[in-house]
Structures are given as C-alpha cells and as structure tokens.
C-alpha cells in the first residue's frame, strides 16, 4: 500500500492545503520518500519553511492557489462551504487516501458524540483478540503517520465530518454513533454536516457492514435501499447474550451512563464483525481505562469531586454526562458560538437538579443571561474566564457533590482546542488554594 501511495504523490502536482497537524504529516511523508519532488503548501498564516522544493502560498488569498494544482490534500478543519473548486482539481485528504490505498481491514467510527470512546473500545477489543491493530484519525494521530511503522491487520479510524467530507472510499465496518447539530459554521447548515458524515457508508459494498444507533432514525438522512452493506441497528440494551457485557460496562466507573452503554454495544457489534469473541470483548470492557477529557475524574478537593468533560461540545453530551454522574451540583459551561440553538438546553438547565450554573464566554454568558432574564431560581455566575469559574465552583459546590466542566460549545474562542481547555481547567482545580 505504501508504495502505491508514494506513486500517487509522485505522479501528481500536489498542494497541501493547511499546514496544521495533518498538513505537516503529509509533508513529512512526501519529503521522506520523495525528497526532490516539488509541492505547494498553502495556509492563511505566514509560514517559514527551508525547503527549495516547496512553493508557499500564504496570507488572505491563500485559497487562490487551488487552481494551480491538480491534487489538493486538504486539512480537516478548513471550511469549504464558500469555496468553488476549479474543474479538474481533485480535493482529497489523509483519511480518503488511507481508505483508498490501505490493505488492512478498516473500521471507521463517526458520529457527533461517542466517537473516541467507541473507537478506543473497538481497538481494545481487537487487541484483546490477538490481532495487531492501530487507533488513528481524529483521535489525534494522522492516519498516514501509521504507515511509517508498517500496516496493522486492523485499522480503527475515528472519523470527523471534516475528515469524511472529501472521502471517495468507505471502511469495511462503518459505525455511526449518533447525529446532532454541530459544526454548523463549517457547513451550509445541518444538511451539509449530515451529508459529510454519511460519506462513511456511500462507497460500501455487499461485503461491508454499517452499524448504527437504533435510537435515532437514520432513515430520515439516508435511503438504505441505496447501500449494499449489511445494516445492523444496535439498541441500548444490545442484543441477546449482551447482558454480561452491559453489566461489565456498568461496573466500570469510566463507562457510566446510558450513552456509554450505547458506545459499548456499538463497539461490541463492530468487533464481532471482525471475528472477535465475546470473551475478548468482555475482557476489554472490564479493563477499559477511559478517555481523557471525557467525564474524566480529576480528584476530590475540599470534599468536592471534580470532573473534566471538555470534549462535550454540544448540549446532548452535557446532558449525558450529568445523567451519568447523578450528583452534579455545579456545571461550568460555555465556549464559542457556532450557531447552535440553545433554547432546549436552557429549559433543561432550569429543570435540572444542578444548583450552580457557571457560564463562560461566549455561549455560557448568553445562556446564563437568558436564564436570569426569565427569573431562574438557579445560582447563576457569569465568569469572565476559567480562573473565575473554578474559583466560583470551589465557593458554591456542596461538599460530597460533583462539579463538572462540560462546555456544550467548542473551545476556539479562547483555547487552541478542547484538550487545551481541559488541561487548563485541570491545572486550576489541582492548584487551587482556598
């Protein structure tokens, strides 16, 4: 596979569009194997790269470079909703190239929430069975980085809508955890977001599997008569014989809540499609260590249990975390406004048992302000930053109860990403002095 990919690069006039984590990864792959090949790199930021075989296209008009190349390898985070691609230009991405050229068995996991937990569970189940596996993609590992170490038998790939937007191939096993409105600023509304997600199944064949959450009616989004793949709809209680696996999930503190029961059932179904035994699935569930930034226990300080849920960027994810913990006294939330309708979330917060609502700019501020104007009975705090939010949490949270930072919004208005936000929160909690 690797040689085929290098031949693909060698035969094309390549532009790397966006020089973030994946863009740098693509550049490294090309340069290690084709040291003299001339390529282009385009980015809004000014770049400094000491490479005579690179043409840089930087600044406000960096997108103008697209028409000068026949192959554009796009970074996932860049919106193309207002971009017209010139005729004859192929737009692709690392995920697409991996699916097209890899010889390993690919399992793709997408959805609005639950991707990381479900992907990691599948990876652990496959490893438990004795097969070689890699966990790559949106989880933080560019898929082409994996090729330098040789291919595994199974590649479990977490796929965001951004990574799926320009894919022209689908994985052998495709998992859709759920779909809720998100990234509406990146696409032309919810319809465009759903269309990108559904690329995970558009190119499947009769030998493939599509596994989805039976609690959502995916027929509203896709005509399954158009797919040749075997469609498996998974319920919250799994299937016959899943009782022991679900009990093991309930006993694992890092798999609390109905949403995690769904993740476990989806992962188990995918693993079975790969021939993994129920015994190996059960063992992987028992030993699951959890995901950083997802209902992550930070510790107990001054009698308060603190949790970091920075990955929860939509209201539904916050509601799932609150339900799973069961004793949330304080919620810290808010982030960048991406056009999500929060009216339902406001009603949920007011009717919930959460006593203290601490809102961060921008969405937390606007939601808290709206609740105050409606005469909310909650203790509402408008925090200017995370320092003020954590200080308020220590002052108002009852001992023996929980405080969770679960944003219901993205982090980009203040932080580099959700990991950056979560790490800052954890640092402030651990170093707080009464």
C-alpha positions in Angstrom: 0.0 0.0 0.0 2.7 2.4 1.0 4.5 2.2 -2.4 1.2 2.8 -4.2 0.6 5.9 -2.2 4.1 7.2 -3.0 3.5 6.6 -6.7 0.2 8.5 -6.3 2.1 11.5 -4.9 4.9 11.3 -7.5 2.5 11.4 -10.4 0.6 14.5 -9.3 1.1 18.2 -8.9 0.3 18.3 -5.1 -0.9 21.2 -3.0 -1.0 20.7 0.8 -3.8 23.0 1.9 -3.5 23.9 5.6 -0.3 23.3 7.5 -1.5 22.0 10.8 -1.0 18.6 12.3 -2.2 16.6 9.2 -0.6 19.0 6.8 2.8 18.6 8.4 2.2 14.9 8.5 1.5 14.8 4.7 4.6 16.9 4.1 6.8 14.6 6.1 5.5 11.5 4.3 6.2 13.1 0.9 9.5 14.6 1.8 10.9 11.4 3.4 10.1 9.3 0.3 10.2 11.9 -2.5 12.9 14.4 -1.3 13.2 16.2 -4.6 9.5 16.4 -5.5 8.2 20.0 -5.9 5.0 20.6 -4.0 2.9 23.6 -2.9 1.8 24.5 0.7 -1.0 27.0 1.3 -2.0 28.5 4.6 -3.6 31.6 5.9 -0.7 32.0 8.3 2.7 33.2 7.2 5.0 30.1 7.1 8.7 29.7 7.2 10.0 26.5 5.6 13.6 26.0 4.5 12.8 23.7 1.5 13.8 24.8 -2.0 11.3 22.3 -3.5 8.2 24.0 -1.8 6.2 26.9 -3.1 4.5 28.7 -0.3 1.1 30.4 -0.8 0.4 32.4 2.4 -1.9 35.2 3.5 -5.5 36.1 2.9 -5.6 34.9 -0.7 -4.0 31.5 0.0 -7.0 29.7 -1.5 -6.3 31.2 -4.9 -3.5 28.5 -5.2 -6.0 25.7 -5.5 -6.4 26.2 -9.3 -2.6 25.9 -9.8 -2.5 22.2 -8.8 -4.3 19.0 -9.9 -4.4 17.4 -6.4 -5.3 19.3 -3.2 -4.8 17.5 0.1 -7.0 19.5 2.4 -6.7 19.9 6.2 -9.8 18.7 8.0 -10.5 21.9 9.9 -10.8 24.2 6.9 -14.4 25.0 5.8 -15.1 24.7 2.0 -18.7 25.9 2.2 -18.0 29.1 0.2 -15.1 27.6 -1.9 -15.6 26.8 -5.6 -13.2 24.1 -6.7 -12.0 24.6 -10.3 -12.9 21.9 -12.8 -10.2 19.1 -13.0 -8.9 19.7 -9.4 -9.1 16.7 -7.1 -9.7 17.5 -3.5 -8.7 14.7 -1.1 -7.5 14.2 2.5 -5.4 11.8 4.5 -8.5 9.7 5.5 -9.5 9.3 1.9 -6.0 8.3 0.8 -5.8 5.7 3.6 -9.1 4.2 2.7 -8.3 4.1 -1.0 -4.8 2.6 -0.7 -4.6 0.6 2.6 -4.6 -3.2 2.5 -5.6 -3.6 6.2 -9.1 -4.1 7.4 -10.5 -0.6 8.2 -13.1 0.1 10.8 -14.4 3.7 10.7 -16.3 5.4 13.5 -18.1 8.6 13.2 -21.0 10.5 14.8 -21.5 13.7 16.7 -20.5 12.3 20.1 -19.1 9.0 21.3 -16.6 8.5 18.5 -13.5 8.5 20.7 -14.9 6.1 23.3 -16.4 3.7 20.7 -13.2 3.8 18.6 -11.0 3.1 21.6 -13.3 0.3 22.8 -13.1 -1.4 19.4 -9.3 -1.1 19.3 -9.0 -2.6 22.8 -11.4 -5.5 21.8 -9.4 -6.2 18.6 -6.1 -6.2 20.5 -7.5 -8.5 23.2 -8.3 -11.0 20.4 -4.6 -11.1 19.5 -4.8 -9.2 16.2 -2.5 -6.3 15.5 -4.3 -3.0 15.5 -3.8 0.7 15.3 -6.0 3.5 16.6 -5.7 6.5 14.3 -7.5 9.5 12.8 -9.5 12.2 14.6 -8.3 10.7 17.9 -5.1 12.7 17.4 -3.0 10.5 15.2 -2.8 11.5 11.5 -3.6 8.3 9.5 -0.6 8.5 7.3 1.7 8.6 10.3 0.8 5.0 10.9 2.4 3.9 7.6 5.9 4.5 8.7 5.6 1.7 11.2 4.0 -0.8 8.8 0.4 -1.7 8.5 -1.6 -3.5 11.2 -4.2 -6.2 10.5 -6.9 -3.8 11.6 -7.0 0.0 11.5 -9.6 1.6 13.8 -10.1 5.1 12.4 -12.0 7.8 14.3 -13.5 10.0 11.5 -14.8 13.5 12.0 -17.3 15.1 9.5 -14.4 17.2 8.3 -12.3 14.1 7.5 -15.2 12.5 5.7 -16.2 15.5 3.6 -14.0 14.6 0.7 -13.7 10.8 1.0 -14.3 8.6 -2.0 -14.0 5.2 -0.3 -15.6 3.7 2.8 -14.3 1.4 5.6 -15.2 -2.4 5.7 -17.0 -1.7 9.0 -18.6 1.7 9.4 -20.1 2.8 12.8 -22.4 5.8 13.2 -22.8 6.6 16.9 -25.4 9.4 16.5 -26.1 12.7 14.7 -26.9 16.0 16.4 -26.5 19.6 15.1 -22.8 20.6 15.3 -20.2 22.4 13.2 -23.0 24.4 11.5 -20.5 27.2 11.0 -18.4 24.8 8.9 -21.1 23.6 6.5 -24.1 25.1 4.9 -26.4 24.1 7.8 -27.2 20.7 9.3 -27.9 19.1 5.9 -24.3 19.7 4.8 -23.0 18.3 8.1 -25.1 15.1 7.8 -24.0 14.7 4.1 -20.4 14.7 5.1 -20.9 12.1 7.9 -22.8 9.8 5.5 -19.8 9.5 3.3 -18.7 6.8 5.7 -21.2 4.4 4.0 -21.7 5.8 0.5 -19.0 3.6 -1.1 -19.5 0.3 0.9 -20.2 -3.0 -0.9 -22.1 -6.2 -0.2 -19.2 -7.5 1.9 -19.3 -4.5 4.3 -21.2 -3.6 7.5 -22.9 -0.4 8.6 -23.6 -0.3 12.4 -25.8 2.5 13.7 -27.7 3.6 16.8 -31.2 2.3 16.7 -32.4 5.1 19.0 -32.0 7.5 16.0 -33.9 7.2 12.8 -31.2 7.3 10.2 -33.7 6.6 7.5 -34.5 10.3 7.7 -31.0 11.1 6.5 -30.2 8.2 4.1 -32.1 5.8 1.8 -30.7 2.4 2.9 -32.0 0.8 -0.2 -29.1 2.6 -1.9 -26.5 0.6 0.1 -25.3 -2.9 -0.5 -23.8 -3.2 3.0 -25.3 -5.2 5.9 -27.1 -2.7 8.1 -27.1 -3.5 11.8 -29.1 -1.3 14.2 -28.0 -1.5 17.8 -30.2 -0.9 20.8 -29.2 0.5 24.2 -29.6 -3.0 25.7 -27.5 -4.6 23.0 -28.7 -7.9 21.7 -29.4 -11.3 23.1 -26.5 -12.5 25.2 -25.1 -9.0 25.9 -26.3 -8.9 29.5 -22.8 -9.8 30.9 -21.1 -7.2 28.7 -23.5 -4.4 29.7 -23.1 -5.4 33.4 -19.3 -5.1 33.0 -19.7 -1.6 31.5 -22.0 -0.5 34.4 -19.4 -1.8 36.9 -16.6 0.2 35.2 -16.5 3.8 36.5 -15.2 5.1 33.2 -18.2 3.7 31.3 -21.0 5.2 33.4 -24.3 6.4 31.8 -26.7 5.3 29.2 -24.6 6.9 26.4 -21.6 4.7 27.3 -23.9 1.6 27.3 -24.7 2.5 23.7 -21.0 3.0 22.9 -20.2 -0.4 24.4 -22.9 -2.1 22.4 -21.9 -0.4 19.1 -18.2 -1.4 19.7 -19.1 -5.0 20.6 -21.2 -5.3 17.4 -18.3 -3.9 15.3 -15.8 -6.2 17.0 -18.0 -9.3 16.3 -18.0 -8.3 12.6 -14.2 -8.8 12.8 -14.5 -12.2 14.4 -13.7 -11.1 18.0 -15.1 -13.4 20.6 -17.5 -12.3 23.3 -14.9 -13.4 25.9 -12.4 -11.0 24.5 -15.0 -8.2 24.2 -15.9 -8.7 27.8 -12.3 -8.6 29.0 -11.7 -5.3 27.0 -14.8 -3.7 28.6 -13.7 -4.7 32.1 -10.2 -3.2 31.6 -11.2 0.0 29.8 -9.3 2.9 31.3 -11.5 5.7 30.0 -10.8 8.7 27.7 -9.0 11.9 28.8 -11.4 15.0 28.7 -14.5 12.7 28.7 -16.1 12.6 32.1 -12.5 12.4 33.4 -12.2 12.3 37.2 -9.7 14.9 38.3 -9.9 14.1 42.0 -11.6 15.2 45.2 -10.6 18.6 46.6 -12.0 20.1 49.8 -14.7 17.4 49.7 -15.8 18.3 46.1 -15.5 15.8 43.2 -14.2 17.4 40.1 -14.7 16.1 36.5 -13.3 17.3 33.2 -15.7 16.8 30.2 -14.0 19.3 27.8 -14.8 17.1 24.8 -18.6 17.7 25.3 -19.2 20.4 22.7 -22.9 20.0 22.3 -25.8 20.2 24.8 -26.7 16.5 24.4 -23.2 15.4 25.5 -23.5 17.6 28.6 -26.9 16.1 29.5 -25.5 12.6 29.1 -22.6 13.4 31.5 -24.9 15.0 34.1 -27.2 11.9 33.9 -24.3 9.5 34.3 -22.7 11.2 37.3 -26.0 11.7 39.1 -24.8 14.2 41.7 -23.7 17.2 39.8 -24.1 20.3 42.0 -22.1 22.7 39.7 -21.8 22.9 35.9 -19.2 25.1 34.2 -20.1 25.5 30.6 -19.7 27.8 27.6 -17.4 28.5 24.6 -17.5 29.6 21.0 -20.9 30.4 19.4 -21.3 28.2 16.3 -25.0 28.9 15.7 -26.4 26.1 17.7 -29.9 26.6 19.1 -29.6 26.5 22.9 -33.3 27.1 23.7 -33.9 23.5 24.6 -30.7 23.4 26.7 -31.8 26.5 28.6 -35.0 24.6 29.6 -33.0 21.5 30.5 -30.7 23.5 32.8 -33.6 25.3 34.6 -35.5 22.0 35.2 -32.4 20.0 36.2 -31.2 19.4 39.8 -28.0 21.3 39.1 -27.8 24.2 41.6 -24.9 26.3 40.4 -24.6 27.3 36.7 -21.3 29.0 35.9 -21.2 30.4 32.4 -18.1 31.1 30.4 -17.9 33.4 27.3 -19.5 33.3 24.8 -22.4 30.9 24.9 -22.3 30.4 28.6 -22.7 34.1 29.1 -25.6 34.4 26.7 -27.4 31.3 28.2 -26.9 32.5 31.8 -28.1 35.9 30.9 -31.2 34.5 29.2 -32.0 32.4 32.3 -31.6 35.4 34.6 -34.0 37.4 32.4 -36.5 34.6 32.7 -36.3 34.7 36.5 -34.2 31.5 37.0 -34.1 30.0 40.5 -30.6 28.7 40.0 -27.4 30.2 41.4 -26.0 31.8 38.2 -22.5 33.0 37.9 -21.2 34.9 34.9 -17.4 34.1 34.8 -15.1 36.1 32.6 -12.6 33.3 32.3 -11.7 29.8 33.6 -9.9 31.2 36.7 -13.1 32.9 37.9 -15.2 29.8 37.0 -13.0 27.4 39.0 -12.9 29.9 42.0 -16.7 30.1 41.9 -17.0 26.3 41.8 -14.9 25.9 45.0 -17.1 28.6 46.7 -20.5 27.3 45.8 -20.3 23.5 45.3 -21.6 21.5 48.3 -19.1 19.0 49.8 -19.8 15.5 48.8 -21.2 16.6 45.4 -19.7 16.9 41.9 -18.6 19.8 39.8 -18.1 19.1 36.1 -16.7 21.4 33.3 -18.8 20.4 30.3 -18.9 23.2 27.7 -21.7 22.4 25.3 -19.7 24.5 22.8 -16.3 24.5 21.1 -13.2 26.0 22.7 -11.8 28.0 19.8 -12.9 31.4 21.1 -10.2 31.2 23.9 -8.3 27.9 23.5 -6.4 26.1 20.8 -8.7 23.1 21.2 -10.7 21.2 23.7 -7.6 19.5 25.1 -6.1 22.8 25.8 -9.3 23.9 27.6 -9.5 20.7 29.6 -5.8 20.8 30.7 -6.2 24.4 31.9 -9.2 23.5 33.9 -7.5 20.5 35.5 -4.4 22.6 36.3 -6.6 25.3 38.0 -8.5 22.7 40.1 -5.4 20.9 41.2 -3.6 24.1 42.2 -6.5 26.0 43.7 -5.9 27.4 47.2 -8.8 28.1 49.4 
